[in-house]
Amino acid sequence: MQQNSPDIWGQTAQQFQQTLTESWSKAMQSFQGMGAGVGGIGGFGAGPAAAAAPTPQINFAPAKLQELQQQYLKDAVGLWTQGFQGAPIAGDKRFAAEAWSTNPVAALSAATYLLNARTLMGLADAVEADAKTRSRIRFAVEQWMAASSPSNFLAFNADAQQKAIETKGESIAKGMQNLMHDIQQGHVSMTDESQFEVGRNVATTEGAVVFENELFQLIEYKPLTAKVYEKPFLLVPPCINKFYILDLQPENSFIRYAVAQGHRTFVVSWRNPDASLGNKTWDNYIEDAAIKAITVTQEITGAKSINALGFCVGGTILCSALAVLAARGHAGKAAAKPLPVASATFLTTLLDFKDTGILDLFIDEAFVQYREKEMGKGGLMKGSDLASTFSFLRPNDLVWNYVVGNYLKGETPPPFDLLYWNSDSTNLPGPFNCWYLRNTYLENNLIKPGKAVICGEKIDLRQLDLPVYIYGSREDHIVPIEGAYASTHVFPGKKRFVMGASGHIAGVINAPAKNKRSHWIGPADKFPATADAWIASAKEHPGSWWTDWAAWLKAQAGKQIAAPKTYGGGAGKIKYKTIEAAPGRYVKAKA
C-alpha cells in the first residue's frame, strides 16, 4: 500500500476511532495547505482564510462508528481472503486499465485504497456537527483521498509502469517534458492548446467591435438572414470567463445559432482586468458595462427595447442592471418609461443564493472579511487562482486525471475546444469580487427588497415584470438545479423554466445538430416550491433545449425587418463605426 494512503489496515476496535480521527486531521491539514497553494476554494480564493481557521473538535456518532468498524473489518477480511490473486476494480476509471487487474500487488493496492477511502468518507458522515461543518469535512476528506490515490504515483500506477516498459522509458521522458511545459505556462494542460487560437478556429462568427470602453467591447455580428427581428438581441456572458464559450466552433456556437435564427445579435466581450482596473466595483460593471451595453445596442439599432441574455454571473449582472433601471423609473408595460429590455433569458444563473451547492461550504463572515481586508479597496483576484479553484471542485476529473496522463504516462491530451476555453482564465477586480461575495453568497441580499444598493439605487426584483426564460442544468455543481430553479419565484411576470441534462457548461453548449442529451419542460405557469416537485411533473424531451428557447425568443422579438448592410450606425447624432473585426483584442488578453 502506498505511503500516502491512511494506514487503518487491521486495526483493533480500540485503535479504530483514534486512527480514523488522526487520518481526518491529516486530511484537513492537507486540504488547508492545498487551498493556500491553489488560491483556495469557493471560486474566490479561500486558501489563506481557510488555513487560518482552527480545526474544530470532532465527535462521532457511536452507532455509526461501530457500524463503520464492523463493515471495515468485514471488507478487510474479504480482501485478505482474495489475497494477491488480482481482480478488476469495477466502477472506478482510475483503475480500469487491464494492468491494474493483471498485477496482483497493484490490484490489492487499489482495492485497499478504495476501502480506506470509503471508510474515511463514512467517518466524515458520522461526525456529530451541523450540516455545513459535516459538508466541509467531507469535502476536505474527498480532496485528500483524491490526491492520495495510488494511481497518482508512478511507484504504484501499474498502467503507467507498463507503458514505461513498452516505450522503453520514452513515456517517462515525455512526461517530464510535459511537466516542465506546464510549469512554464502556469497550469496543468487539459488539452493540446497549440491546436487553438482565438479568432482563427474558436470565436470565428463574423462580426465587428462597434463600441468599447475600459471594461468591455461590444461586438455586433453579421446577419445570416435577409431579414432580422426588430428587437435586437444582447448577450451578457460571465466576466469570470471569456465570452467565446458561446462561440466555440461553428457547429456548437450559441451565438451563430442566434444569428441564424434571424436575431441582430450583440455580445459583451469583457476586458481581462489588469492592475489598472483593480479598483473597479460591482457598480462599475453594472453602470459602465451592462447598462451601457443595453444603451449602445438601442442606439445602434434604433430599437425602443431589446431582448437580453445573461449566462452564469453574467445573468446576475444583467438582472442587477435591470433592477437599477427599474428603480430609476423604468418599469412594466404601463409605465411612462418602459424597461429597455423586453425579455430576459437566464442560463445557469443564481439570483436567490439560498442554495449554492458546494461553493457555499467555504463562504462565511470570517472569510468574506478576510477578502475585504485583502482586496476590498483594490487589487486583483488572479485568474489562475479562479481556474484552479473550479478545477478542484472536481479533482479526479479536472486535476489528477491530467496529472496521471500528462506526467506519468507522457500523453498529450487531445484537442478539445471547451477545455481550451476553460484554461483561458480571467482576473477579477478585488472590490467587485468582495461586493459579490458579501451581497450574494453570504447575505443573499439581491432577493431582499431594498436591501442591496447598486449604483445608488435600492433594488427590488419584484419590479421586473417582464417575460423570462430560465435554464438550469441537472448535474450543475456550480449553479445547482435547485439554485437555478429558485429564480422562478423571483420574477413576478410570465416565465418559462427548462432543465437540461449534464453540467454547468456542457448542458448549455448543446447544439441541436448533435441531437445529444435531453431537456425537461414542466406544465406552463406552474412552479411548485421546490425543484424536485417541478422535476416530478416535468416531461422529458430528447435533444437540445436550444430549439425550445428559439421558439420562445421568436415570440418576444417583434416583426421582421430588412437586415442591416453595415455594422454600427445609430439613430440621430450618435454614430458608431467599426473599431476592429470580431472577436476583438480584449478577448485575446491573457490573465
Secondary structure per residue as TSV (DSSP state, phi and psi in degrees):
chain	resnum	aa	ss	phi	psi
A	1	M	-	360.0	136.7
A	2	Q	-	-72.9	155.0
A	3	Q	T	-66.6	-24.6
A	4	N	T	-82.3	-10.2
A	5	S	S	-82.6	141.4
A	6	P	-	-63.3	129.8
A	7	D	-	-91.3	90.1
A	8	I	-	-120.1	31.2
A	9	W	T	-81.0	124.7
A	10	G	T	68.6	29.3
A	11	Q	-	-75.1	150.8
A	12	T	-	-76.4	166.0
A	13	A	H	-60.1	-37.6
A	14	Q	H	-68.9	-31.6
A	15	Q	H	-83.0	-20.2
A	16	F	H	-58.9	-53.2
A	17	Q	H	-62.7	-42.4
A	18	Q	H	-62.5	-43.8
A	19	T	H	-65.6	-43.6
A	20	L	H	-64.9	-38.2
A	21	T	H	-62.6	-42.9
A	22	E	H	-63.7	-39.3
A	23	S	H	-63.0	-41.4
A	24	W	H	-63.3	-41.6
A	25	S	H	-60.8	-41.4
A	26	K	H	-62.8	-38.9
A	27	A	H	-61.9	-44.2
A	28	M	H	-62.9	-41.2
A	29	Q	H	-64.8	-42.3
A	30	S	H	-64.8	-40.9
A	31	F	H	-62.1	-44.2
A	32	Q	H	-65.2	-39.6
A	33	G	H	-64.8	-41.2
A	34	M	H	-61.5	-41.8
A	35	G	H	-60.1	-42.2
A	36	A	H	-66.9	-32.1
A	37	G	H	-75.9	-38.9
A	38	V	H	-99.7	3.6
A	39	G	T	98.4	-2.1
A	40	G	-	95.1	-177.8
A	41	I	S	-115.5	152.6
A	42	G	S	111.4	5.8
A	43	G	S	82.7	-3.2
A	44	F	S	-139.9	15.1
A	45	G	-	80.4	71.8
A	46	A	-	-95.6	0.6
A	47	G	H	-51.5	-61.6
A	48	P	H	-59.0	-40.3
A	49	A	H	-65.5	-40.7
A	50	A	H	-65.5	-40.7
A	51	A	H	-65.9	-28.1
A	52	A	H	-78.3	-17.2
A	53	A	S	-73.4	137.3
A	54	P	-	-69.3	146.7
A	55	T	-	-71.1	123.6
A	56	P	-	-72.4	156.4
A	57	Q	-	-70.5	129.4
A	58	I	-	-111.2	130.3
A	59	N	-	-125.4	150.4
A	60	F	B	-118.1	148.5
A	61	A	-	-67.0	118.6
A	62	P	H	-55.9	-42.4
A	63	A	H	-64.1	-42.8
A	64	K	H	-67.7	-36.4
A	65	L	H	-64.7	-42.8
A	66	Q	H	-64.4	-40.7
A	67	E	H	-63.1	-41.1
A	68	L	H	-60.7	-45.1
A	69	Q	H	-60.7	-46.5
A	70	Q	H	-63.3	-43.0
A	71	Q	H	-66.2	-39.3
A	72	Y	H	-61.8	-47.9
A	73	L	H	-63.9	-39.0
A	74	K	H	-62.4	-46.8
A	75	D	H	-67.5	-36.4
A	76	A	H	-64.2	-42.8
A	77	V	H	-61.0	-39.2
A	78	G	H	-61.8	-39.9
A	79	L	H	-65.3	-44.8
A	80	W	H	-66.0	-35.8
A	81	T	H	-63.4	-41.5
A	82	Q	H	-66.6	-33.6
A	83	G	T	65.5	-143.4
A	84	F	T	-98.2	29.1
A	85	Q	S	-71.1	-30.4
A	86	G	-	84.9	137.4
A	87	A	-	-159.1	151.5
A	88	P	-	-61.0	144.6
A	89	I	-	-96.5	99.9
A	90	A	T	-77.3	142.9
A	91	G	T	82.0	6.1
A	92	D	-	-136.6	110.0
A	93	K	G	-68.3	-16.1
A	94	R	G	-64.0	-27.7
A	95	F	G	-117.9	24.5
A	96	A	-	-80.0	-22.7
A	97	A	S	-63.6	148.9
A	98	E	H	-59.9	-30.0
A	99	A	H	-60.3	-30.0
A	100	W	H	-69.5	-40.2
A	101	S	H	-82.6	-26.5
A	102	T	H	-85.6	-12.2
A	103	N	S	-103.6	105.5
A	104	P	H	-57.9	-39.3
A	105	V	H	-65.2	-43.3
A	106	A	H	-65.3	-41.0
A	107	A	H	-62.6	-42.5
A	108	L	H	-66.6	-39.5
A	109	S	H	-60.8	-45.1
A	110	A	H	-65.8	-43.7
A	111	A	H	-64.2	-39.3
A	112	T	H	-65.6	-43.2
A	113	Y	H	-58.9	-46.1
A	114	L	H	-64.5	-36.7
A	115	L	H	-63.0	-47.9
A	116	N	H	-62.1	-38.8
A	117	A	H	-64.1	-45.8
A	118	R	H	-60.2	-39.8
A	119	T	H	-68.1	-43.2
A	120	L	H	-66.7	-36.0
A	121	M	H	-66.8	-37.4
A	122	G	H	-63.9	-37.5
A	123	L	H	-62.7	-41.1
A	124	A	H	-60.3	-39.5
A	125	D	H	-71.3	-20.5
A	126	A	T	-87.7	-2.8
A	127	V	B	-64.4	133.9
A	128	E	-	-90.3	96.8
A	129	A	S	-162.1	176.1
A	130	D	-	-68.9	164.2
A	131	A	H	-60.4	-38.3
A	132	K	H	-68.9	-40.0
A	133	T	H	-64.3	-43.4
A	134	R	H	-61.8	-40.8
A	135	S	H	-66.5	-38.1
A	136	R	H	-63.6	-43.2
A	137	I	H	-63.3	-44.4
A	138	R	H	-60.3	-42.6
A	139	F	H	-63.9	-41.7
A	140	A	H	-61.6	-44.0
A	141	V	H	-66.0	-40.4
A	142	E	H	-58.4	-43.9
A	143	Q	H	-63.0	-44.7
A	144	W	H	-66.5	-43.6
A	145	M	H	-65.6	-38.2
A	146	A	H	-61.6	-40.6
A	147	A	H	-72.0	-29.7
A	148	S	T	-95.4	9.7
A	149	S	-	-60.2	138.7
A	150	P	G	-60.7	-21.9
A	151	S	G	-66.4	-17.8
A	152	N	G	-85.8	-2.3
A	153	F	S	-124.9	129.7
A	154	L	T	-58.7	-34.1
A	155	A	T	-65.3	-19.3
A	156	F	T	-121.0	-8.8
A	157	N	-	-87.8	99.9
A	158	A	H	-63.7	-34.6
A	159	D	H	-65.2	-46.0
A	160	A	H	-66.1	-37.7
A	161	Q	H	-63.4	-43.4
A	162	Q	H	-62.6	-39.9
A	163	K	H	-66.1	-36.9
A	164	A	H	-62.0	-39.8
A	165	I	H	-67.7	-44.7
A	166	E	H	-64.8	-34.1
A	167	T	T	-95.5	5.9
A	168	K	T	56.2	41.7
A	169	G	T	88.0	-6.3
A	170	E	H	-63.2	-34.7
A	171	S	H	-65.0	-34.6
A	172	I	H	-68.8	-43.0
A	173	A	H	-62.3	-43.3
A	174	K	H	-66.1	-37.4
A	175	G	H	-61.2	-39.4
A	176	M	H	-65.6	-38.8
A	177	Q	H	-63.1	-43.2
A	178	N	H	-62.0	-40.7
A	179	L	H	-62.9	-45.9
A	180	M	H	-63.5	-38.6
A	181	H	H	-62.3	-44.7
A	182	D	H	-70.3	-33.7
A	183	I	H	-62.0	-41.0
A	184	Q	H	-68.4	-38.8
A	185	Q	H	-83.2	-15.4
A	186	G	T	91.2	7.2
A	187	H	S	-158.9	158.4
A	188	V	-	-70.6	131.6
A	189	S	-	-73.5	124.7
A	190	M	S	-99.6	-15.7
A	191	T	S	-152.3	171.0
A	192	D	-	-80.3	93.0
A	193	E	G	-67.5	-18.0
A	194	S	G	-68.2	-15.0
A	195	Q	G	-86.5	-2.7
A	196	F	-	-127.7	148.9
A	197	E	-	-149.4	126.6
A	198	V	B	-62.5	125.9
A	199	G	T	96.6	-18.1
A	200	R	T	-100.4	-53.2
A	201	N	T	-134.1	5.6
A	202	V	B	-134.8	151.5
A	203	A	S	59.2	54.9
A	204	T	-	-110.4	-0.7
A	205	T	S	-59.7	131.2
A	206	E	-	-70.2	131.6
A	207	G	E	-174.1	-170.1
A	208	A	E	-148.3	149.0
A	209	V	E	-78.7	123.4
A	210	V	E	-114.4	-5.7
A	211	F	E	-159.6	149.2
A	212	E	E	-154.8	149.6
A	213	N	-	-138.0	-164.6
A	214	E	S	-72.6	-13.9
A	215	L	S	-102.3	-31.5
A	216	F	E	-156.4	160.8
A	217	Q	E	-110.2	144.7
A	218	L	E	-105.1	120.8
A	219	I	E	-102.4	131.5
A	220	E	E	-107.0	135.1
A	221	Y	E	-101.0	146.2
A	222	K	-	-69.3	128.2
A	223	P	-	-60.5	146.3
A	224	L	S	-107.8	3.3
A	225	T	S	-128.1	155.7
A	226	A	S	-68.3	-29.5
A	227	K	E	-123.8	152.0
A	228	V	E	-127.8	160.6
A	229	Y	E	-73.5	148.8
A	230	E	S	-68.2	-27.1
A	231	K	S	-92.4	115.2
A	232	P	-	-67.9	167.4
A	233	F	E	-124.3	122.4
A	234	L	E	-114.6	129.5
A	235	L	E	-107.0	132.7
A	236	V	E	-116.1	98.3
A	237	P	-	-79.1	171.3
A	238	P	-	-68.2	140.5
A	239	C	T	-83.7	-6.1
A	240	I	T	-87.4	-0.2
A	241	N	S	-141.8	174.8
A	242	K	-	-93.8	149.6
A	243	F	G	-64.2	-19.8
A	244	Y	G	-76.3	5.0
A	245	I	G	-59.6	-25.9
A	246	L	G	-89.7	3.5
A	247	D	S	-150.7	59.6
A	248	L	S	-76.1	-80.7
A	249	Q	S	-114.2	157.6
A	250	P	G	-53.1	-36.4
A	251	E	G	-76.6	-16.4
A	252	N	G	-128.5	25.8
A	253	S	-	-87.0	116.6
A	254	F	H	-66.4	-37.0
A	255	I	H	-63.5	-48.2
A	256	R	H	-61.7	-37.6
A	257	Y	H	-61.4	-44.4
A	258	A	H	-62.9	-42.4
A	259	V	H	-62.6	-42.1
A	260	A	H	-67.1	-22.1
A	261	Q	T	-79.2	-4.1
A	262	G	T	98.5	18.1
A	263	H	-	-97.3	132.5
A	264	R	-	-75.2	106.9
A	265	T	E	-107.9	136.2
A	266	F	E	-127.6	151.2
A	267	V	E	-140.1	143.5
A	268	V	E	-83.5	121.9
A	269	S	E	-107.0	105.6
A	270	W	E	-69.6	143.8
A	271	R	-	-74.6	141.2
A	272	N	-	-80.5	107.0
A	273	P	-	-61.1	138.9
A	274	D	-	-112.9	-169.7
A	275	A	G	-59.1	-29.0
A	276	S	G	-67.3	-18.8
A	277	L	G	-106.8	13.3
A	278	G	T	-67.6	-10.1
A	279	N	T	-105.2	8.7
A	280	K	-	-74.5	143.0
A	281	T	-	-111.5	174.1
A	282	W	H	-58.7	-40.1
A	283	D	H	-58.9	-41.0
A	284	N	H	-60.1	-43.1
A	285	Y	H	-69.5	-27.5
A	286	I	I	-80.1	-52.6
A	287	E	I	-72.9	-50.4
A	288	D	I	-89.8	-4.6
A	289	A	I	-123.5	-72.0
A	290	A	I	-62.2	-51.3
A	291	I	I	-66.7	-38.3
A	292	K	H	-63.8	-40.9
A	293	A	H	-63.6	-39.3
A	294	I	H	-62.2	-45.5
A	295	T	H	-64.2	-46.1
A	296	V	H	-65.1	-39.8
A	297	T	H	-60.1	-41.6
A	298	Q	H	-63.7	-43.3
A	299	E	H	-66.8	-38.4
A	300	I	H	-68.0	-42.3
A	301	T	H	-91.6	-17.4
A	302	G	T	74.1	11.5
A	303	A	-	-80.6	140.3
A	304	K	S	-72.3	-29.6
A	305	S	-	-147.2	158.2
A	306	I	E	-128.9	167.9
A	307	N	E	-103.4	143.7
A	308	A	E	-135.1	155.5
A	309	L	E	-135.3	136.7
A	310	G	E	-123.4	136.6
A	311	F	E	-115.5	123.3
A	312	C	T	57.9	-125.7
A	313	V	H	-61.9	-28.2
A	314	G	H	-59.8	-33.3
A	315	G	H	-69.0	-39.0
A	316	T	H	-64.0	-40.1
A	317	I	H	-65.6	-46.3
A	318	L	H	-60.5	-45.7
A	319	C	H	-63.0	-39.6
A	320	S	H	-61.9	-40.8
A	321	A	H	-64.0	-42.8
A	322	L	H	-64.1	-38.5
A	323	A	H	-65.8	-37.7
A	324	V	H	-64.0	-45.0
A	325	L	H	-62.1	-39.3
A	326	A	H	-64.7	-40.0
A	327	A	H	-66.5	-23.8
A	328	R	T	-88.2	8.0
A	329	G	T	113.7	-11.1
A	330	H	E	-78.0	137.7
A	331	A	E	-151.6	-151.5
A	332	G	S	-74.6	-161.2
A	333	K	T	-59.6	-35.7
A	334	A	T	-90.7	2.8
A	335	A	S	-77.7	154.5
A	336	A	S	-67.1	-31.9
A	337	K	E	-117.9	86.6
A	338	P	E	-63.4	150.7
A	339	L	-	-60.7	132.3
A	340	P	S	-68.0	-10.5
A	341	V	E	-107.7	118.9
A	342	A	E	-81.2	-30.4
A	343	S	E	-152.2	155.9
A	344	A	E	-135.5	141.0
A	345	T	E	-112.9	135.2
A	346	F	E	-123.8	115.1
A	347	L	E	-102.8	124.3
A	348	T	S	37.6	58.8
A	349	T	-	-115.5	138.8
A	350	L	-	-100.3	126.2
A	351	L	S	-118.3	-44.2
A	352	D	S	-94.4	113.7
A	353	F	T	-96.6	27.8
A	354	K	T	-67.6	-39.8
A	355	D	-	-120.7	95.8
A	356	T	-	-111.2	8.2
A	357	G	G	67.7	-141.6
A	358	I	G	-64.8	-29.5
A	359	L	G	-65.8	-26.1
A	360	D	G	-67.4	-21.6
A	361	L	G	-61.9	-24.5
A	362	F	G	-113.4	8.7
A	363	I	-	-107.1	116.1
A	364	D	-	-146.2	178.1
A	365	E	H	-59.8	-41.8
A	366	A	H	-63.2	-43.1
A	367	F	H	-64.4	-45.6
A	368	V	H	-64.8	-41.5
A	369	Q	H	-61.2	-38.9
A	370	Y	H	-59.8	-46.2
A	371	R	H	-67.6	-36.8
A	372	E	H	-65.0	-38.6
A	373	K	H	-69.6	-35.3
A	374	E	H	-74.9	-44.5
A	375	M	H	-142.2	15.5
A	376	G	T	-64.8	-26.6
A	377	K	T	-99.4	-6.2
A	378	G	S	157.6	158.0
A	379	G	-	122.2	176.6
A	380	L	E	-123.1	140.5
A	381	M	E	-88.2	116.5
A	382	K	-	-68.8	139.8
A	383	G	H	-62.1	-34.3
A	384	S	H	-64.2	-36.4
A	385	D	H	-66.9	-42.3
A	386	L	H	-62.9	-43.6
A	387	A	H	-63.4	-43.6
A	388	S	H	-63.2	-40.8
A	389	T	H	-56.4	-52.8
A	390	F	H	-67.4	-30.9
A	391	S	H	-65.6	-40.9
A	392	F	H	-74.8	-6.3
A	393	L	T	-69.0	-23.9
A	394	R	S	-132.4	70.9
A	395	P	H	-62.9	-39.7
A	396	N	I	-67.4	-38.5
A	397	D	I	-81.8	-36.4
A	398	L	I	-111.1	-0.7
A	399	V	I	-129.0	-70.8
A	400	W	I	-68.8	-28.3
A	401	N	H	-57.4	-40.2
A	402	Y	H	-82.3	-30.8
A	403	V	H	-59.6	-46.4
A	404	V	I	-65.4	-49.7
A	405	G	I	-66.5	-46.1
A	406	N	I	-72.7	-44.0
A	407	Y	I	-102.3	-42.3
A	408	L	I	-79.6	-34.9
A	409	K	S	-103.6	-11.4
A	410	G	-	68.6	30.1
A	411	E	-	-92.4	151.7
A	412	T	-	-100.2	120.2
A	413	P	-	-61.6	145.2
A	414	P	-	-68.3	157.7
A	415	P	-	-64.5	133.3
A	416	F	-	-151.5	113.3
A	417	D	H	-59.9	-39.3
A	418	L	H	-64.4	-40.4
A	419	L	H	-74.2	-28.3
A	420	Y	H	-61.9	-47.3
A	421	W	H	-59.8	-41.6
A	422	N	H	-61.2	-29.0
A	423	S	H	-87.8	-7.0
A	424	D	S	-91.9	79.5
A	425	S	-	-78.9	163.5
A	426	T	-	-131.4	151.1
A	427	N	-	-85.5	167.4
A	428	L	E	-133.3	139.0
A	429	P	E	-65.2	138.8
A	430	G	H	-58.5	-50.7
A	431	P	H	-60.0	-39.4
A	432	F	H	-57.8	-48.3
A	433	N	H	-62.6	-42.7
A	434	C	H	-67.3	-41.9
A	435	W	H	-61.1	-43.4
A	436	Y	H	-62.3	-45.4
A	437	L	I	-58.7	-49.6
A	438	R	I	-70.3	-45.4
A	439	N	I	-84.5	-11.7
A	440	T	I	-114.7	-76.3
A	441	Y	I	-61.0	-39.7
A	442	L	I	-84.0	-51.8
A	443	E	T	-108.5	-11.4
A	444	N	-	52.0	50.1
A	445	N	-	-80.8	-20.7
A	446	L	T	-60.9	-33.6
A	447	I	T	-91.9	1.8
A	448	K	S	-97.3	108.6
A	449	P	T	-52.8	125.3
A	450	G	T	79.3	-2.4
A	451	K	T	-80.9	-49.3
A	452	A	-	-83.1	132.5
A	453	V	E	-110.8	118.4
A	454	I	E	-127.2	128.5
A	455	C	T	52.1	37.3
A	456	G	T	79.6	4.3
A	457	E	E	-114.6	135.8
A	458	K	E	-79.3	118.8
A	459	I	-	-95.8	153.3
A	460	D	-	-144.0	106.5
A	461	L	G	-66.8	-15.1
A	462	R	G	-66.8	-16.0
A	463	Q	G	-78.4	-10.1
A	464	L	-	-88.9	76.4
A	465	D	-	-93.1	79.9
A	466	L	S	-141.3	157.4
A	467	P	-	-64.8	134.0
A	468	V	E	-131.3	145.4
A	469	Y	E	-115.9	121.3
A	470	I	E	-117.4	125.5
A	471	Y	E	-118.7	136.3
A	472	G	E	-132.8	149.1
A	473	S	E	-99.3	135.3
A	474	R	T	-61.9	-39.0
A	475	E	T	-105.4	24.8
A	476	D	-	-68.6	124.3
A	477	H	S	-98.4	-5.0
A	478	I	S	-101.1	-46.1
A	479	V	S	-119.5	89.0
A	480	P	-	-55.6	152.2
A	481	I	H	-57.1	-33.2
A	482	E	H	-63.5	-39.1
A	483	G	H	-69.0	-40.9
A	484	A	H	-65.4	-43.0
A	485	Y	H	-64.3	-30.5
A	486	A	G	-58.0	-23.3
A	487	S	G	-65.2	-20.4
A	488	T	G	-64.5	-22.0
A	489	H	G	-98.0	4.3
A	490	V	T	-91.3	-42.9
A	491	F	-	-91.4	136.1
A	492	P	-	-82.7	-17.2
A	493	G	S	-89.5	-161.5
A	494	K	-	-73.6	134.1
A	495	K	E	-144.6	159.9
A	496	R	E	-134.8	129.8
A	497	F	E	-116.1	133.5
A	498	V	E	-133.0	136.8
A	499	M	E	-111.4	133.4
A	500	G	E	-110.9	161.7
A	501	A	S	-77.1	166.2
A	502	S	S	78.2	-160.1
A	503	G	-	-106.5	-159.9
A	504	H	T	-59.7	-40.1
A	505	I	T	-103.5	-51.6
A	506	A	T	-61.6	-30.4
A	507	G	T	-68.5	-35.0
A	508	V	T	-77.1	-48.9
A	509	I	S	-86.2	82.4
A	510	N	-	-139.9	79.7
A	511	A	-	-64.4	144.1
A	512	P	G	-59.2	-34.0
A	513	A	G	-61.1	-26.8
A	514	K	G	-72.8	-25.8
A	515	N	-	52.3	45.5
A	516	K	-	-111.8	156.2
A	517	R	S	60.9	-175.7
A	518	S	E	-133.6	169.5
A	519	H	E	-138.5	159.2
A	520	W	E	-123.3	137.1
A	521	I	E	-128.1	131.2
A	522	G	-	-94.3	176.8
A	523	P	-	-58.5	140.5
A	524	A	T	-60.0	133.8
A	525	D	T	59.7	25.1
A	526	K	-	-121.4	112.8
A	527	F	-	-129.8	90.6
A	528	P	-	-64.0	176.1
A	529	A	S	-65.5	-32.2
A	530	T	S	-122.8	157.1
A	531	A	H	-64.0	-37.6
A	532	D	H	-60.5	-40.7
A	533	A	H	-66.4	-38.5
A	534	W	H	-65.0	-45.0
A	535	I	H	-60.2	-38.0
A	536	A	H	-62.9	-27.2
A	537	S	H	-99.5	-5.2
A	538	A	-	-82.8	155.0
A	539	K	E	-110.1	134.8
A	540	E	E	-80.9	137.3
A	541	H	E	-125.7	130.4
A	542	P	E	-69.7	148.8
A	543	G	S	88.8	-172.3
A	544	S	-	-71.9	147.9
A	545	W	S	-78.1	-10.9
A	546	W	H	-56.6	-39.7
A	547	T	H	-65.9	-37.2
A	548	D	H	-64.9	-43.8
A	549	W	H	-63.6	-40.8
A	550	A	H	-61.7	-40.7
A	551	A	H	-65.8	-38.6
A	552	W	H	-65.2	-46.6
A	553	L	H	-66.9	-34.6
A	554	K	H	-56.8	-38.3
A	555	A	H	-70.9	-17.0
A	556	Q	H	-98.2	-6.4
A	557	A	S	-93.8	-7.2
A	558	G	-	81.9	-166.6
A	559	K	-	-76.6	168.5
A	560	Q	E	-96.5	141.9
A	561	I	E	-131.0	169.8
A	562	A	E	-63.4	136.5
A	563	A	-	-68.0	142.2
A	564	P	-	-65.7	150.8
A	565	K	S	-92.9	-20.2
A	566	T	S	-132.4	163.8
A	567	Y	S	-80.8	158.9
A	568	G	-	74.3	-125.0
A	569	G	B	83.7	-151.9
A	570	G	-	146.7	153.2
A	571	A	S	-88.3	147.8
A	572	G	T	67.6	-139.7
A	573	K	T	-83.0	-14.6
A	574	I	-	-83.9	123.7
A	575	K	-	-125.8	142.0
A	576	Y	B	-125.3	132.9
A	577	K	-	-118.7	162.8
A	578	T	-	-64.4	126.9
A	579	I	-	-91.3	-44.8
A	580	E	E	-165.1	166.3
A	581	A	E	-71.1	149.4
A	582	A	T	-64.0	147.4
A	583	P	T	-90.2	7.0
A	584	G	-	83.8	169.6
A	585	R	S	-87.1	-24.0
A	586	Y	G	-59.4	-42.5
A	587	V	G	-70.8	-16.4
A	588	K	G	-88.6	-10.1
A	589	A	-	-71.3	131.3
A	590	K	-	-91.0	148.0
A	591	A	-	-70.1	360.0
